[in-house]
Amino acid sequence: MGSSLVVDPVAAFGNYSGMRNQKPYLLKEIDDILTEQLKRDEDIVRQNRAALDAMVEALLESGSLSGDDVGSIVKGSTPARRNRATRAL
């Protein structure tokens, strides 16, 4: 019958290391994508560092944060303080 466009890389190359050796340009493309995403992630953390630090402080103080607490911190306000026993419920 007809042939398929689907290729099983393990069947085609025996294993993934064989595939990497066959297609070295893929390693560069993957590395470029990962490097670009790492830079993007680092920028996001830098831009939101104050909120991240505030979340760390609130977590150290109370032990947990609700979604509302995180939202308050991100918006720049201080989350309502509740004791640990109340938060655990």
Secondary structure, 3 states (H helix, E strand, C coil): CCCCCCCCHHHHHCCHHHHHHHCHHHHHHHHHHHHHHHHHHHHHHHHCHHHHHHHHHHHHHHCCCCHHHHHHHHHCCCCCCCCHHHHHC
